[in-house]
Amino acid sequence: VQLTEAKDIAGRFAVLEPILGEKKSVKKKTYSDKKNQTIERFQGAIRDCLCLKTGVPELVVNDFCREELLAASEAVSPRELLSRYAYLRRAETLLKENVNPRIIFENFALMF
């Protein structure tokens, strides 16, 4: 939701810094897990936006931020939400293929 609130590209990238700014830990799995969790959270938020957009608000999982999700869902079309979701599915594969996570998430931020 914060990505949609950022006014410029620098603001969008700043939202990603807490996720990407961390150096790889000794346990490579921990670093990878954090990136996958981030993707899953974005996927969940997009899913909830789609639920709100299509008139099934009872299926929203992230109820604690319903107002922000509603605002985000009103800002974009269902087609755009599905496009962003598809990119996140591709991002999971890209992470497994050892693509730099910063590039993956910055490309995602550019979609907003």
Buried (B, 14 or more C-beta within 10 A) or exposed (E): BEBBBBEEEEEBBEBBEEBBEEEEEEEEEEBBEBBBEBBEEBBBBBBBBBBBBEEEBEEBEBEEBEEBBBBBBEBBEEEBBEEBBEBBEEBBEBBEEEEEBBEBBBBBBEEB
